[in-house]
Amino acid sequence: MNTVNTQTNNKVRQFQQVLEIIEKHNYDKTRLITILQQVQHEYRYLPQEVLTYVATALNMPVAEVYGVATFYAHFSLEAKGKYVIKVCDGTACHVKGSSKLLDTLRGKLRLSEQKHTTDDMLFTIEAVSCLGACGLAPVMVINEKVYGEVNTKKCNAILEEILAGETAAAVDENSL
């Protein structure tokens, strides 16, 4: 019974945050993309049940909301990690070794072409066609921060820096 109450309370809180976003936009259907962007920013993806809730709140067909969420590449229906690592695999980056970076990241994080997110939800790896920084090839972006001329050594150092920061944050959090 306690587990059911906890799950129900979590759902109410989840939908309350979505409702606040929708209310901020006055239930305006023409603001759907902005609403979905803010919801995704909050959750790092767009859960199916949230899309259904948005559709109901905006008095729109679920298919229409789902269509917008699946049309734009920026939106994700899958949960992503805290750190989203985008590795450019465009021509310039590919020629300069981006596939080695992907292999390095996948190996270090125990991921594959089919499995993009770590079990602890810390990292997600995405191969992208172009990041618009060909002069810095190979390029990697982590949560909007651009890393240029990345080799496997630099890639490993960047990951170690992030992990060290996560460890330090966990220690600080536990000492409170």
Order of alpha helices (4+ residues) and beta strands (2+ residues): alpha-alpha-alpha-alpha-beta-alpha-alpha-beta-beta-beta-alpha
